[in-house]
């Protein structure tokens, strides 16, 4: 699902704090404007916590202070494309998290989520006169970087921006783990299963570029979701109930063969619920290379799957792929899919790394908190003004929301607007009161 990462630009004065609260409250409140439904304070706080966790998972896996260029082609990192420095029609380029903060502050950026095997382009030959402020000694081009239309703000096979002001249809976007493009659910050529956040998707184009994956899809892929069991695919790798009896026995034999080679046993009754923890998704370590080729074994079962549409895969499906020498050379390498055998390649592994890093830094006094980092660059007077302004608004907002909690009321969009309007009015009065004129 397409994720947005909310970020505030830090500047002296209390304006930054107000902007931060606008960022966290208004996008969700405005979504309900015009509807009769309102949002409770508990809902707001829970959603804020979820968004902060998602943002931390994506951003904490990347360094926010040092340019990633010296690390070479980073296995996975958060990336941005700057339309201010590299406008449409020019050469596409990507910049790391730290450069998006330090070198492109105030610019128009496309948030690309994460990309694999990419080296920061900031300040290289694609940026004309602009140079990286964090690491200037860079090659003119990073020849191994791969670019797509995402770097100019376009997505999916429809080649449209997201959000699309001309598209009246509300549709989630899902990232293909192979080409890493984002596609609308309605353009995948297949139904989107439930619990999609627990699965990986390979688009039809990438499936055709790596045709050997169709053989695995017959036995391992997520079957079409049903009303009776929308999460059935999470615990099963065989065909779902109701399939034709013809070919069913051979499919079960193939699945059993996979299990006998040290894989997770297929469940025949009962399936785990949708709300599984992410940590459980990558459970178990990849199996050792089998003595025989699993792909050849699957190809001899006589069962096939229609080769069209995107394919959704259940958790830990990569551990069931063949890792023999022949497959590594002829299948994965030729199709550019060697990353499928790397358990640390997944977005989940990257997010877990980010969470671990953030937890380790939480014990330090300052860590890499953007507020503290920005305060250290300012003078003492400015620091005190910002801290006092932040504490004042924090206290006023707490008092404002406590009235709703005490009376059991919900917080409406109009209530939030009224609070910030009062803050703005007070700020203007204080600014006007501090003006002096002399004749």
Beta strands, then each sheet from edge to edge (+ up, - down):
strand 1: 74-82
strand 2: 95-96
strand 3: 109-118
strand 4: 173-175
strand 5: 182-184
strand 6: 200-202
strand 7: 311-313
sheet 1: 2+ 1- 3+
sheet 2: 4+ 5-
sheet 3: 6+ 7-
end
